[in-house]
Amino acid sequence: MGQVFVRRVRRWFDVIRCHVILAAMKRDRRVVFIGWLLCLGILCGVSGCKRPSSAPKMRVVDIQIASQTDDTAAKQGAPQALDLEPLIAAATAGLRAADVPVMLSATDRQPGDFVLQIETGLVYATGHELKSKQPLLRVLTAGLLRTRRGIDVMSDDSTQQPELTRLQHLAVSEQAERVKPPTDMQWRDLARRAIEDTAHSLGAQLRLSGVPSKDLIALISNGKKEADLRGVALKILAQRKEAGVQPLAMAVLKDKHSPTALRDQAIGALVELGDPKTVRPMLDSTEFRDHSELGKVLEAVAALGGDEAQRYLEFVSQSHSDARIREEAKAALSHLLTRQAKKDAATSESGI
């Protein structure tokens, strides 16, 4: 039951990532920009198995790209449809720049086979949406790099599986318009660059699979490195149950300058470790009035469990000024109590 609940918490962290382009295209353009800024707070996620003794060779065997053009962009010269061939070539270049092999014609199935999926959206942002008065061309990208489903029927079931099985990346690429209206080529060039950057970021994250723990610790400790890479490294260490990952996660949470993406991964790492003793330090590092982070912490605390978690959820469910937060705390408390009741019942039965 405990692992099922942890998986539910992980899915909760992933909700905002799902089909973000499709949702954004249906909204007012002012909301699109704000929504994407919020989405950038959780740039990437990672899930998978524990560290294998010998990681399989990884390669990308399929690239799938879909695009949409918002009305704001269509009125400013953006193409209604983007040619797939140059976009796939851009994604391939990004992956190879990260030293990830691309073999789109591969017919055999291997454990290290990955599929890259990218959704893009073209939006034209006018001055009233920004602090700057200059209009911007904007390409939104949502990338998913996941293992290919299915295996070769001739393969050995004992073959080691990849340490990482699913990576995600959200980004916004912007450019000032060069001429009025922007040209079709300007839109296409920006889209190609955005897709290449997203593919490269996902490839760099994938390359962390199988990296020695000491190198991942050094990566996390280097504040100059990209937040998405540091976050993936933190999650991998938690999956490996490495000693010392807990203080690393807490250091991220205590640093008020840590990017939101990295803070999210630190919370997820503590949930992965499953130690109720981390509840109080986690709460001490969270702003009670920060509704966006508090909602994540409520479910994380419920997953960790313990008396401290129960007391905190009871307090928030009764005392927080925001009705939505109170309801979320009540739901998280219900999860905690249900989980604890089943655990107690199982213990009682085993003792009979």
C-alpha positions as a Markdown table, in Angstrom:
| # | Residue | x | y | z |
|---|---|---|---|---|
| 1 | Met | 0.0 | 0.0 | 0.0 |
| 2 | Gly | 2.8 | 2.4 | 0.8 |
| 3 | Gln | 4.4 | 2.1 | -2.6 |
| 4 | Val | 1.0 | 2.6 | -4.3 |
| 5 | Phe | 0.5 | 5.8 | -2.3 |
| 6 | Val | 4.0 | 7.0 | -3.3 |
| 7 | Arg | 3.2 | 6.4 | -6.9 |
| 8 | Arg | 0.0 | 8.4 | -6.5 |
| 9 | Val | 2.0 | 11.3 | -5.1 |
| 10 | Arg | 4.4 | 11.1 | -8.0 |
| 11 | Arg | 1.4 | 11.2 | -10.4 |
| 12 | Trp | 0.1 | 14.3 | -8.5 |
| 13 | Phe | 3.4 | 16.0 | -9.2 |
| 14 | Asp | 3.0 | 15.1 | -12.9 |
| 15 | Val | -0.5 | 16.4 | -13.4 |
| 16 | Ile | 0.4 | 19.9 | -14.5 |
| 17 | Arg | 2.9 | 18.5 | -17.0 |
| 18 | Cys | 0.4 | 16.5 | -19.0 |
| 19 | His | -0.7 | 17.9 | -22.4 |
| 20 | Val | 0.3 | 21.4 | -21.4 |
| 21 | Ile | 0.5 | 22.5 | -25.1 |
| 22 | Leu | -3.0 | 21.4 | -25.9 |
| 23 | Ala | -4.4 | 23.1 | -22.8 |
| 24 | Ala | -2.5 | 26.3 | -23.4 |
| 25 | Met | -3.7 | 26.6 | -27.0 |
| 26 | Lys | -7.3 | 26.8 | -25.8 |
| 27 | Arg | -6.7 | 29.7 | -23.4 |
| 28 | Asp | -6.5 | 33.4 | -23.7 |
| 29 | Arg | -3.0 | 34.4 | -24.7 |
| 30 | Arg | -2.5 | 36.3 | -21.5 |
| 31 | Val | -3.2 | 33.2 | -19.5 |
| 32 | Val | -0.9 | 31.2 | -21.8 |
| 33 | Phe | 2.1 | 33.2 | -20.8 |
| 34 | Ile | 1.3 | 33.1 | -17.0 |
| 35 | Gly | 0.6 | 29.4 | -17.2 |
| 36 | Trp | 3.8 | 28.6 | -18.9 |
| 37 | Leu | 5.8 | 30.5 | -16.3 |
| 38 | Leu | 4.2 | 28.3 | -13.7 |
| 39 | Cys | 4.9 | 25.2 | -15.7 |
| 40 | Leu | 8.5 | 26.1 | -15.9 |
| 41 | Gly | 8.6 | 25.6 | -12.2 |
| 42 | Ile | 8.5 | 21.9 | -12.7 |
| 43 | Leu | 10.7 | 21.5 | -15.8 |
| 44 | Cys | 11.5 | 17.9 | -15.5 |
| 45 | Gly | 10.5 | 14.6 | -13.8 |
| 46 | Val | 12.1 | 11.2 | -13.8 |
| 47 | Ser | 11.0 | 7.7 | -12.7 |
| 48 | Gly | 12.5 | 4.3 | -13.0 |
| 49 | Cys | 14.1 | 1.3 | -11.3 |
| 50 | Lys | 17.0 | 1.2 | -8.9 |
| 51 | Arg | 20.5 | 1.4 | -10.3 |
| 52 | Pro | 21.3 | -1.6 | -12.5 |
| 53 | Ser | 24.6 | -3.4 | -12.0 |
| 54 | Ser | 25.3 | -2.9 | -15.7 |
| 55 | Ala | 23.2 | -0.3 | -17.6 |
| 56 | Pro | 22.2 | -1.2 | -21.1 |
| 57 | Lys | 23.3 | 0.9 | -24.0 |
| 58 | Met | 20.7 | 3.6 | -24.7 |
| 59 | Arg | 19.5 | 5.0 | -28.0 |
| 60 | Val | 16.5 | 6.8 | -29.4 |
| 61 | Val | 14.7 | 4.8 | -32.0 |
| 62 | Asp | 11.7 | 7.0 | -32.7 |
| 63 | Ile | 11.0 | 10.7 | -32.7 |
| 64 | Gln | 7.4 | 12.0 | -32.8 |
| 65 | Ile | 6.6 | 15.7 | -33.1 |
| 66 | Ala | 3.2 | 17.5 | -33.1 |
| 67 | Ser | 2.6 | 21.2 | -33.4 |
| 68 | Gln | -0.2 | 23.8 | -33.0 |
| 69 | Thr | -0.4 | 27.4 | -33.9 |
| 70 | Asp | -2.3 | 29.8 | -31.7 |
| 71 | Asp | -4.6 | 32.4 | -33.4 |
| 72 | Thr | -2.3 | 35.1 | -32.1 |
| 73 | Ala | 0.6 | 33.6 | -34.0 |
| 74 | Ala | -1.4 | 32.8 | -37.1 |
| 75 | Lys | -2.3 | 36.5 | -37.5 |
| 76 | Gln | 1.4 | 37.3 | -37.4 |
| 77 | Gly | 2.7 | 35.1 | -40.2 |
| 78 | Ala | 3.1 | 31.8 | -38.3 |
| 79 | Pro | 2.5 | 28.7 | -40.4 |
| 80 | Gln | -0.6 | 26.6 | -39.5 |
| 81 | Ala | 1.5 | 23.5 | -39.9 |
| 82 | Leu | 5.3 | 22.9 | -39.5 |
| 83 | Asp | 7.1 | 20.5 | -41.8 |
| 84 | Leu | 8.1 | 17.4 | -39.8 |
| 85 | Glu | 11.3 | 16.6 | -41.6 |
| 86 | Pro | 13.4 | 19.6 | -40.5 |
| 87 | Leu | 12.0 | 19.4 | -36.9 |
| 88 | Ile | 13.0 | 15.7 | -36.6 |
| 89 | Ala | 16.4 | 16.6 | -38.0 |
| 90 | Ala | 16.7 | 19.3 | -35.3 |
| 91 | Ala | 15.7 | 16.9 | -32.5 |
| 92 | Thr | 18.2 | 14.4 | -33.8 |
| 93 | Ala | 20.9 | 17.0 | -33.8 |
| 94 | Gly | 20.1 | 17.9 | -30.2 |
| 95 | Leu | 20.2 | 14.3 | -29.0 |
| 96 | Arg | 23.5 | 13.6 | -30.8 |
| 97 | Ala | 25.0 | 16.8 | -29.3 |
| 98 | Ala | 24.3 | 15.2 | -25.9 |
| 99 | Asp | 26.0 | 12.0 | -27.1 |
| 100 | Val | 22.8 | 10.1 | -27.3 |
| 101 | Pro | 22.7 | 7.7 | -30.3 |
| 102 | Val | 19.8 | 8.1 | -32.7 |
| 103 | Met | 18.8 | 5.0 | -34.8 |
| 104 | Leu | 15.4 | 5.7 | -36.3 |
| 105 | Ser | 15.6 | 2.7 | -38.6 |
| 106 | Ala | 16.3 | 0.2 | -35.9 |
| 107 | Thr | 14.2 | -2.9 | -36.3 |
| 108 | Asp | 15.4 | -4.9 | -33.3 |
| 109 | Arg | 14.1 | -4.1 | -29.8 |
| 110 | Gln | 16.6 | -3.5 | -26.9 |
| 111 | Pro | 16.1 | -2.6 | -23.3 |
| 112 | Gly | 17.8 | 0.8 | -23.8 |
| 113 | Asp | 15.5 | 1.9 | -26.6 |
| 114 | Phe | 13.8 | 5.3 | -26.1 |
| 115 | Val | 11.1 | 7.3 | -27.9 |
| 116 | Leu | 11.2 | 11.1 | -28.0 |
| 117 | Gln | 7.9 | 12.9 | -28.1 |
| 118 | Ile | 7.7 | 16.7 | -28.4 |
| 119 | Glu | 4.6 | 18.9 | -28.6 |
| 120 | Thr | 5.1 | 22.5 | -29.7 |
| 121 | Gly | 2.9 | 25.6 | -29.7 |
| 122 | Leu | 3.5 | 28.9 | -31.5 |
| 123 | Val | 2.2 | 32.0 | -29.7 |
| 124 | Tyr | 2.6 | 35.7 | -30.4 |
| 125 | Ala | 3.0 | 37.7 | -27.2 |
| 126 | Thr | 2.1 | 41.4 | -27.3 |
| 127 | Gly | 3.5 | 44.1 | -25.1 |
| 128 | His | 0.6 | 44.3 | -22.6 |
| 129 | Glu | 1.4 | 40.7 | -21.6 |
| 130 | Leu | 5.0 | 41.6 | -20.7 |
| 131 | Lys | 7.0 | 44.1 | -18.8 |
| 132 | Ser | 8.7 | 44.8 | -22.1 |
| 133 | Lys | 6.6 | 46.6 | -24.7 |
| 134 | Gln | 8.2 | 44.8 | -27.6 |
| 135 | Pro | 6.2 | 41.9 | -29.0 |
| 136 | Leu | 7.8 | 38.5 | -28.9 |
| 137 | Leu | 7.5 | 35.4 | -31.0 |
| 138 | Arg | 7.2 | 32.4 | -28.6 |
| 139 | Val | 7.5 | 28.7 | -29.1 |
| 140 | Leu | 6.4 | 26.5 | -26.2 |
| 141 | Thr | 7.8 | 23.0 | -26.1 |
| 142 | Ala | 6.8 | 20.0 | -24.0 |
| 143 | Gly | 9.2 | 17.0 | -24.4 |
| 144 | Leu | 8.9 | 13.4 | -23.2 |
| 145 | Leu | 11.7 | 10.9 | -23.5 |
| 146 | Arg | 10.5 | 7.4 | -22.5 |
| 147 | Thr | 11.5 | 3.8 | -22.9 |
| 148 | Arg | 9.9 | 2.0 | -25.9 |
| 149 | Arg | 7.2 | -0.4 | -24.9 |
| 150 | Gly | 7.6 | -4.1 | -25.6 |
| 151 | Ile | 10.7 | -6.2 | -25.9 |
| 152 | Asp | 12.3 | -8.4 | -28.5 |
| 153 | Val | 10.8 | -11.9 | -28.1 |
| 154 | Met | 14.3 | -13.4 | -28.6 |
| 155 | Ser | 15.9 | -11.3 | -25.8 |
| 156 | Asp | 16.9 | -12.7 | -22.4 |
| 157 | Asp | 14.5 | -11.6 | -19.7 |
| 158 | Ser | 17.5 | -11.2 | -17.4 |
| 159 | Thr | 18.8 | -8.3 | -19.4 |
| 160 | Gln | 19.4 | -5.2 | -17.3 |
| 161 | Gln | 16.8 | -2.4 | -17.8 |
| 162 | Pro | 17.6 | 1.3 | -18.0 |
| 163 | Glu | 17.9 | 3.2 | -14.7 |
| 164 | Leu | 15.8 | 6.0 | -16.1 |
| 165 | Thr | 12.6 | 5.2 | -18.0 |
| 166 | Arg | 10.8 | 8.6 | -18.3 |
| 167 | Leu | 12.1 | 12.1 | -18.6 |
| 168 | Gln | 10.2 | 15.3 | -19.2 |
| 169 | His | 11.1 | 18.9 | -20.1 |
| 170 | Leu | 9.1 | 22.1 | -20.6 |
| 171 | Ala | 10.5 | 25.2 | -22.1 |
| 172 | Val | 9.7 | 28.6 | -23.7 |
| 173 | Ser | 11.8 | 30.0 | -26.5 |
| 174 | Glu | 11.4 | 33.6 | -27.4 |
| 175 | Gln | 12.6 | 36.0 | -30.1 |
| 176 | Ala | 11.8 | 39.6 | -30.9 |
| 177 | Glu | 10.2 | 40.1 | -34.2 |
| 178 | Arg | 12.7 | 41.3 | -36.8 |
| 179 | Val | 10.1 | 42.7 | -39.2 |
| 180 | Lys | 6.4 | 43.5 | -39.1 |
| 181 | Pro | 4.7 | 41.1 | -39.6 |
| 182 | Pro | 7.2 | 38.3 | -38.8 |
| 183 | Thr | 8.0 | 36.1 | -41.7 |
| 184 | Asp | 7.1 | 32.4 | -42.0 |
| 185 | Met | 10.8 | 31.6 | -42.0 |
| 186 | Gln | 11.4 | 33.4 | -38.7 |
| 187 | Trp | 8.8 | 31.3 | -37.0 |
| 188 | Arg | 10.1 | 28.0 | -38.5 |
| 189 | Asp | 13.7 | 28.8 | -37.5 |
| 190 | Leu | 12.6 | 29.6 | -33.9 |
| 191 | Ala | 10.6 | 26.3 | -33.7 |
| 192 | Arg | 13.6 | 24.3 | -35.0 |
| 193 | Arg | 15.9 | 25.8 | -32.4 |
| 194 | Ala | 13.4 | 25.3 | -29.6 |
| 195 | Ile | 13.0 | 21.6 | -30.5 |
| 196 | Glu | 16.8 | 21.1 | -30.8 |
| 197 | Asp | 17.3 | 22.7 | -27.3 |
| 198 | Thr | 14.5 | 20.5 | -25.8 |
| 199 | Ala | 16.0 | 17.3 | -27.3 |
| 200 | His | 19.5 | 18.3 | -26.1 |
| 201 | Ser | 18.2 | 18.9 | -22.5 |
| 202 | Leu | 16.4 | 15.5 | -22.4 |
| 203 | Gly | 19.5 | 13.8 | -23.9 |
| 204 | Ala | 21.8 | 15.4 | -21.2 |
| 205 | Gln | 19.4 | 14.1 | -18.5 |
| 206 | Leu | 19.4 | 10.6 | -20.0 |
| 207 | Arg | 23.2 | 10.5 | -19.9 |
| 208 | Leu | 23.0 | 10.7 | -16.1 |
| 209 | Ser | 21.8 | 7.1 | -16.1 |
| 210 | Gly | 24.5 | 4.9 | -14.7 |
| 211 | Val | 26.7 | 7.8 | -13.6 |
| 212 | Pro | 28.6 | 7.0 | -10.3 |
| 213 | Ser | 26.9 | 8.4 | -7.2 |
| 214 | Lys | 29.9 | 10.5 | -6.3 |
| 215 | Asp | 29.7 | 12.3 | -9.6 |
| 216 | Leu | 25.9 | 12.9 | -9.1 |
| 217 | Ile | 26.6 | 14.3 | -5.7 |
| 218 | Ala | 29.2 | 16.7 | -7.1 |
| 219 | Leu | 26.6 | 17.8 | -9.8 |
| 220 | Ile | 23.9 | 18.5 | -7.2 |
| 221 | Ser | 26.3 | 20.5 | -5.1 |
| 222 | Asn | 27.4 | 22.7 | -8.0 |
| 223 | Gly | 24.9 | 25.6 | -8.0 |
| 224 | Lys | 26.1 | 26.7 | -11.5 |
| 225 | Lys | 24.8 | 23.6 | -13.2 |
| 226 | Glu | 21.3 | 23.5 | -14.8 |
| 227 | Ala | 18.5 | 23.0 | -12.4 |
| 228 | Asp | 16.9 | 20.2 | -14.4 |
| 229 | Leu | 20.2 | 18.1 | -14.4 |
| 230 | Arg | 20.7 | 18.7 | -10.7 |
| 231 | Gly | 17.1 | 17.6 | -10.1 |
| 232 | Val | 17.4 | 14.4 | -12.1 |
| 233 | Ala | 20.7 | 13.6 | -10.2 |
| 234 | Leu | 18.9 | 14.1 | -6.9 |
| 235 | Lys | 16.1 | 11.8 | -7.9 |
| 236 | Ile | 18.5 | 9.1 | -9.1 |
| 237 | Leu | 20.4 | 9.1 | -5.8 |
| 238 | Ala | 17.1 | 8.8 | -3.9 |
| 239 | Gln | 16.1 | 5.8 | -6.0 |
| 240 | Arg | 19.5 | 4.2 | -5.3 |
| 241 | Lys | 18.9 | 4.9 | -1.5 |
| 242 | Glu | 22.3 | 6.4 | -1.4 |
| 243 | Ala | 23.6 | 7.6 | 2.0 |
| 244 | Gly | 23.8 | 11.3 | 2.2 |
| 245 | Val | 21.0 | 12.1 | -0.3 |
| 246 | Gln | 18.7 | 13.3 | 2.5 |
| 247 | Pro | 20.9 | 16.3 | 3.6 |
| 248 | Leu | 21.4 | 17.2 | -0.1 |
| 249 | Ala | 17.6 | 17.4 | -0.5 |
| 250 | Met | 17.2 | 19.4 | 2.6 |
| 251 | Ala | 20.0 | 21.8 | 1.6 |
| 252 | Val | 18.1 | 22.5 | -1.6 |
| 253 | Leu | 14.8 | 23.2 | 0.3 |
| 254 | Lys | 16.6 | 25.4 | 2.8 |
| 255 | Asp | 18.1 | 27.5 | 0.0 |
| 256 | Lys | 15.4 | 30.1 | -0.8 |
| 257 | His | 17.1 | 30.8 | -4.1 |
| 258 | Ser | 16.7 | 27.2 | -5.3 |
| 259 | Pro | 14.7 | 27.1 | -8.5 |
| 260 | Thr | 11.1 | 25.7 | -8.1 |
| 261 | Ala | 12.0 | 22.8 | -10.4 |
| 262 | Leu | 14.8 | 21.7 | -8.1 |
| 263 | Arg | 12.7 | 22.2 | -5.0 |
| 264 | Asp | 10.1 | 19.9 | -6.4 |
| 265 | Gln | 12.7 | 17.2 | -7.1 |
| 266 | Ala | 14.0 | 17.6 | -3.6 |
| 267 | Ile | 10.5 | 17.0 | -2.2 |
| 268 | Gly | 10.1 | 14.0 | -4.4 |
| 269 | Ala | 13.4 | 12.6 | -3.3 |
| 270 | Leu | 12.4 | 12.8 | 0.3 |
| 271 | Val | 9.2 | 11.0 | -0.5 |
| 272 | Glu | 11.2 | 8.3 | -2.3 |
| 273 | Leu | 13.4 | 7.8 | 0.8 |
| 274 | Gly | 10.3 | 7.4 | 2.9 |
| 275 | Asp | 11.7 | 8.5 | 6.2 |
| 276 | Pro | 9.1 | 10.2 | 8.5 |
| 277 | Lys | 11.9 | 12.0 | 10.4 |
| 278 | Thr | 12.2 | 14.3 | 7.4 |
| 279 | Val | 8.7 | 15.7 | 7.8 |
| 280 | Arg | 9.7 | 18.4 | 10.3 |
| 281 | Pro | 12.8 | 19.7 | 8.4 |
| 282 | Met | 10.7 | 19.8 | 5.2 |
| 283 | Leu | 8.0 | 21.8 | 6.9 |
| 284 | Asp | 10.5 | 24.2 | 8.4 |
| 285 | Ser | 11.8 | 24.9 | 4.9 |
| 286 | Thr | 8.3 | 25.6 | 3.4 |
| 287 | Glu | 6.6 | 29.0 | 3.4 |
| 288 | Phe | 3.1 | 28.5 | 5.0 |
| 289 | Arg | 1.7 | 31.2 | 2.7 |
| 290 | Asp | 3.3 | 29.8 | -0.5 |
| 291 | His | 0.2 | 28.1 | -1.8 |
| 292 | Ser | 1.9 | 26.6 | -4.8 |
| 293 | Glu | 4.5 | 24.8 | -2.8 |
| 294 | Leu | 2.4 | 24.1 | 0.2 |
| 295 | Gly | 0.0 | 21.9 | -1.9 |
| 296 | Lys | 2.9 | 19.7 | -3.0 |
| 297 | Val | 4.2 | 19.5 | 0.6 |
| 298 | Leu | 0.8 | 18.3 | 1.9 |
| 299 | Glu | 0.8 | 15.2 | -0.2 |
| 300 | Ala | 4.5 | 14.6 | 0.4 |
| 301 | Val | 3.9 | 14.8 | 4.2 |
| 302 | Ala | 1.0 | 12.4 | 4.0 |
| 303 | Ala | 3.1 | 9.9 | 2.0 |
| 304 | Leu | 5.9 | 10.0 | 4.6 |
| 305 | Gly | 3.4 | 9.6 | 7.5 |
| 306 | Gly | 4.0 | 9.6 | 11.3 |
| 307 | Asp | 2.6 | 11.6 | 14.2 |
| 308 | Glu | 4.3 | 14.9 | 13.1 |
| 309 | Ala | 2.7 | 14.6 | 9.6 |
| 310 | Gln | -0.8 | 13.9 | 11.1 |
| 311 | Arg | -0.6 | 16.9 | 13.5 |
| 312 | Tyr | 0.5 | 19.2 | 10.7 |
| 313 | Leu | -2.3 | 18.1 | 8.3 |
| 314 | Glu | -4.9 | 18.5 | 11.0 |
| 315 | Phe | -3.6 | 22.0 | 11.8 |
| 316 | Val | -3.6 | 23.1 | 8.1 |
| 317 | Ser | -7.1 | 21.6 | 7.5 |
| 318 | Gln | -8.5 | 23.6 | 10.3 |
| 319 | Ser | -6.5 | 26.8 | 10.3 |
| 320 | His | -5.3 | 27.8 | 6.9 |
| 321 | Ser | -6.9 | 31.0 | 5.5 |
| 322 | Asp | -7.3 | 29.5 | 2.0 |
| 323 | Ala | -10.3 | 27.2 | 1.7 |
| 324 | Arg | -8.7 | 25.3 | -1.2 |
| 325 | Ile | -5.6 | 24.5 | 0.9 |
| 326 | Arg | -7.8 | 23.4 | 3.8 |
| 327 | Glu | -9.6 | 20.9 | 1.5 |
| 328 | Glu | -6.3 | 19.7 | 0.1 |
| 329 | Ala | -5.0 | 19.1 | 3.7 |
| 330 | Lys | -8.2 | 17.2 | 4.5 |
| 331 | Ala | -7.7 | 15.0 | 1.5 |
| 332 | Ala | -4.0 | 14.4 | 2.3 |
| 333 | Leu | -5.0 | 13.6 | 6.0 |
| 334 | Ser | -7.5 | 11.1 | 4.8 |
| 335 | His | -4.9 | 9.4 | 2.6 |
| 336 | Leu | -2.5 | 9.2 | 5.6 |
| 337 | Leu | -5.1 | 7.8 | 8.0 |
| 338 | Thr | -6.3 | 5.2 | 5.5 |
| 339 | Arg | -2.8 | 4.1 | 4.8 |
| 340 | Gln | -2.0 | 3.9 | 8.5 |
| 341 | Ala | -5.2 | 1.9 | 9.2 |
| 342 | Lys | -4.3 | -0.7 | 6.5 |
| 343 | Lys | -0.8 | -0.9 | 7.8 |
| 344 | Asp | -2.1 | -1.4 | 11.4 |
| 345 | Ala | -4.5 | -4.1 | 10.2 |
| 346 | Ala | -1.8 | -5.9 | 8.4 |
| 347 | Thr | 0.4 | -5.8 | 11.4 |
| 348 | Ser | -2.4 | -7.1 | 13.6 |
| 349 | Glu | -3.1 | -10.0 | 11.3 |
| 350 | Ser | 0.5 | -11.0 | 11.1 |
| 351 | Gly | 0.7 | -11.0 | 14.9 |
| 352 | Ile | -2.2 | -13.4 | 15.3 |
